[in-house]
């Protein structure tokens, strides 16, 4: 068995390589094994996919539920797993720190803390509080002594505040506060990606998953990106297949989707006996 420290070392090394790497987001143990079987080197959870598995919307999952979901994915393979920990399941810096500690307990070797508050009236935390929350999470990660990789997210572009200068200012502050990886989902174009990467000295994660705002691995790598996550896009792709197949059966009474599906034998080849 690969130890958690070994996984953390492998995960850190991926960020230090000369090329960008893709970290896909499974939604359960089975999809984690499929992605591992396809040769990906690390995995990440998605809060949206985690909620979808439970039949809920993103943001409606408790910390206990999110960590149980992460544990299932961690236990499915020997790959390093990082988690989408949203805002850390609490407003106070101490809540973010505690979430990082608990994340490590379920075997995770990385996790993200974002500056989205969940409050519709004030969707982004004030700059000072946002930075304090990242600093507390970074201190908790260091105390683990396992090499836990902390990602800090600026959510401006997803929360109705498309302010590139403020996003860069926040990411620079999060970097200074101790974050290992920086993340700003929803950047509008490659010029914005290049500007963000040029302003940082630590690895930047780009999120693929938004139509018109997702680019090729080669383009992102050339812009300075070192990690590329897929958010809910694979889960949505799987659900798209489900909806398309079910509609065909319900509306046409035909089963053409079977001709496009992987066989049971192919699928079973990825799974544990």
Buried (B, 14 or more C-beta within 10 A) or exposed (E): EEEBBBBBBBBBEBBEEEEBBBBBBBBBBBBBBBBBEEEBBBBBBBBBBBBBBEEEEBEEBEBEBBBEBBBBBBEBBEBBBBBBBBBBBBBEBEBBBBBBBBBBEBBBBBBBBBBBBBEEEEBBBEEEBBBBBBBBBBBBBBEBEBBBBBBBBBBBBBBEEBEBEBBBBBBBBBBEBBBBBBBBBBBEEBEBBBBBBEBBEBBBBBBBBBEEBBBEBEEBBBBBBBBBBBBBBBBBEBBEEEEEBEEBEEEEEEEEBEEEEEEEEEEEEBEEE
